[in-house]
């Protein structure tokens, strides 16, 4: 890794996140960003629902989700992605000429002629 440019999501979140206006002594203490980031990664990796987050490890699931929404609006995850791509490119180099598009997202132009009508849509008029 290049010296001094190690990807640190926690420093990114500290620098990129706008602080909430909290009155001193009001409400609960803010959750540590390291715990919030760990909880967000846990949800994204496991696919569990936000409300299923273990409170004993991460705190209030609704608070974690609120941080997630706020950070997403502020572009924290996009910046993190860009920093990761930049660092990877500096270390190993991204081979852009080998990138491809997933064809499953594109409509097959001759699909109707090659497969015929869908048997479940017998009542529909096909053009």
C-alpha positions, 0 to 999 in steps of 0.5 A: 500500500502506498504510504499514508494513503491507507483506506480508513473508512472511519477517518472518512466518516469523521471528515465527511459526515456533518455533525448533528445539532444535539443539545448538550445533555439531551437524549442518548449519547451518540454511538461511536462511528466504529460501532455504526460502521461495523453494524452497517457492514454486518447488515449488508454482509448478512442480509438481515433486516435492520430491526434484527440487529443485535442490540447488545453488540450494536445498540439501537437498530433504528439509530444505526439505520438513521446513521446509514440513511444520513451517511448515504445522503451525504455521499459517504459510501460513494466517497468510500467506494471511490477511495477504494478504487483509487487505492486499488488502482495505485497498488495493482492497477485497474485493467479497464480494457478488460471490463465488460457489461452484463448482458442480462440487463439488456433486452434481447432484440430477437427474443420473441421471434426465437422462443414464441409466446409465453404459455402463461399469457395465452389470453394476451394479444401479441404484437 
